Amino acid sequence: MHNFHNIKKSDIACLVISLQDALMNYENQSLCCGQ
């Protein structure tokens, strides 16, 4: 966390979007498996 100030806001936004996409894909796979 000591490099936090070196991280650009755009990098954080990209990371958040990537996490959201991964979560959505995981949920979709769970729904498909549950049917």
Backbone torsions as a table, in degrees:
resi	resn	phi	psi	omega
1	MET	NA	-5.9	-178.1
2	HIS	-73.6	-15.0	178.4
3	ASN	-97.0	13.4	-174.6
4	PHE	-57.3	-40.1	-176.3
5	HIS	-71.2	-14.4	178.9
6	ASN	-88.1	-8.1	-178.8
7	ILE	-85.7	130.8	179.3
8	LYS	-79.6	151.5	178.1
9	LYS	-60.3	-35.5	179.9
10	SER	-63.6	-35.3	178.5
11	ASP	-66.5	-39.6	179.1
12	ILE	-65.4	-43.3	179.5
13	ALA	-61.4	-42.1	179.5
14	CYS	-63.4	-40.6	179.9
15	LEU	-64.7	-43.1	179.7
16	VAL	-62.3	-43.9	179.5
17	ILE	-62.6	-41.0	179.6
18	SER	-62.9	-41.5	179.1
19	LEU	-65.9	-40.7	179.6
20	GLN	-63.5	-43.0	179.3
21	ASP	-62.5	-42.5	-179.6
22	ALA	-64.0	-40.2	-179.9
23	LEU	-66.5	-42.9	179.0
24	MET	-62.7	-42.3	179.4
25	ASN	-63.4	-40.1	179.5
26	TYR	-64.4	-43.5	180.0
27	GLU	-65.1	-40.7	179.7
28	ASN	-63.8	-40.2	178.8
29	GLN	-65.5	-38.1	-179.8
30	SER	-66.1	-40.3	179.8
31	LEU	-65.2	-41.0	-179.7
32	CYS	-65.5	-41.8	-179.6
33	CYS	-67.6	-30.6	-176.3
34	GLY	-76.3	-18.3	-177.6
35	GLN	-76.6	NA	NA
